[in-house]
Amino acid sequence: MKFEQAERLSKLPTYVFALLDKLKEEERAKGKDLIDLTIGSPSHLPPKAAIEAHIKALNEPKSHKYSSFEGDPDFIAAVCHWCKQQYGISIHKDEVATLVGSKEGLAHFYMAYLNPGDTLLVPLPMYPSHFRGPALAGAEPIILPTVEKNGFLPELDIIDESIANKAKILSLSYPTNPTAATAPKEFFEKAVRFAKKHNLILIHDFAYAELYFEGKKPISCLSIPGAKDVCIEFHSLSKTFGMAGWRLGYAVGNKELVNSLKCIKTNLDYGPFAATVKAGTVALKTEKRYLDEMRLGYQMKRDIAVEGLNSLGWKLKKPMATFYLWIPVPAGFNAMTFVEHLLHKADVVLSPGIGFGDLGEGYVRMALVDSDEKISQAVERLKKAGIRYSG
């Protein structure tokens, strides 16, 4: 029998990571010991107190009932305190939506505001949810190219007025997955002015808010005066607290935007598991030392990888945030053929840049989520295989 999928699925771009999974499976079947640096799944463990809180909550009968649509009041209070403490932004309890991870929240938010035929402005390269989510809603992303020489920031000043006025949303994410780019305060000020001028919703995906180095702390878009008039910001406990598999996040900002997200979620889910929310509440109260040690750990991985790759001909700068390296491919390769070359010749697996939009061509992404030893070993494997960079 042949079953016809909905058009929304047929309009999705090719999912290159599915092909990559197949290639990895084939190599492992041959007995290959792969070093897999593709998925951005944190290597640090959640705070011990959060794990203990989760275990305790598992033994409480109320944890196994449906979650409240309005969210756990203790978690919401912890979010408000965290936002004030970490980012200097004042958030009221009715300006918070609890999410089953920020990826889910982003997809549902796009569904809440985009109709078939609508347009939105999306910088590329970017996390796939920002162009796949709109595609599922039937909308058309208008691509804003970003390049290294401009710090991977979109040039808002050159966007045609008619395109900006027609769009409904401007999506941003700094620090950015996959490029590891960060944005200064001046850029967010410009983005808020731009959104207000063109009556745009401003989405800021802030998943890597706490994963920064050398004291260069990223700022929240909501810290810009007047940003809350147009902005909703998405946060995740996945990267900050090593809780990627727990699926817990939150959105904060403009009350109307937050309530629209809550409205669509009430029709699609019951929120995260209550025990996970209890643990997340504890995580948001964790000691500063935990975050400092987490950052130092990833900074060491960054330094090992950058210095190792630069010894093979690359000229990478050390990124100031995220746990990714955005690496140009050598001459004679495109993103996917270089990934295959690394896989077959060095038993190292990286992500092809085209997985983050067409403008990711010419790059691969390395996720620094294995041990220091494995990352060093990955560089050594490239060296032994004779893989070097030539631009």
LINSULLIN-V883432 format. One record per backbone hydrogen bond with DSSP energy under -1.0 kcal/mol. NH is the residue of the N-H (numbers start at 0). CO is the residue of the C=O. If there is no record, write none. Layout:
BEGIN
NH/CO  NH/CO
END
This chain:
BEGIN
8/5  9/5  10/6  11/8  15/13  17/14  19/15  20/16  21/17  22/18  23/19  24/20  25/21  26/22  27/23  28/24  30/27  31/26  33/31  34/346  36/348  40/38  50/46  51/47  52/48  53/49  54/50  55/51  56/52  57/53  58/55  59/56  62/59  63/60  64/61  70/67  75/71  76/72  77/73  78/74  79/75  80/76  81/77  82/78  83/79  84/80  85/81  86/82  87/83  88/82  94/91  96/250  98/248  100/98  104/100  105/101  106/102  107/103  108/104  109/105  110/106  111/107  112/108  113/109  116/137  117/114  119/139  120/168  121/141  123/143  125/355  129/126  130/127  131/127  132/128  134/130  135/131  136/132  137/134  138/133  139/117  141/119  143/121  145/123  149/146  150/147  151/146  155/153  157/154  158/155  163/159  164/160  165/161  166/162  167/118  169/200  170/120  171/202  175/180  179/175  187/183  188/184  189/185  190/186  191/187  192/188  193/189  194/190  195/191  196/192  197/193  199/194  200/167  201/229  202/169  203/231  204/171  205/233  208/205  211/209  212/319  215/212  216/214  222/219  223/220  226/223  228/225  229/226  230/226  231/201  232/251  233/203  234/249  236/247  240/236  242/236  245/242  248/98  249/234  250/96  251/232  252/94  253/230  257/253  258/254  259/255  260/256  261/257  262/258  263/259  264/260  265/261  267/264  268/264  276/272  277/273  278/274  279/275  280/276  281/277  282/278  283/279  284/281  285/282  291/287  292/288  293/289  294/290  295/291  296/292  297/293  298/294  299/295  300/296  301/297  302/298  303/299  304/300  305/301  306/302  307/303  308/304  309/305  310/306  311/308  312/309  313/308  321/210  324/365  326/363  328/361  330/389  332/329  337/333  338/334  339/335  340/336  341/337  342/338  343/339  344/340  345/341  347/341  348/34  350/364  352/362  354/351  355/352  356/353  359/356  360/357  362/359  363/326  364/350  365/324  366/36  367/322  368/366  374/370  375/371  376/372  377/373  378/374  379/375  380/376  381/377  382/378  383/379  384/380  385/382  386/381  388/311
END
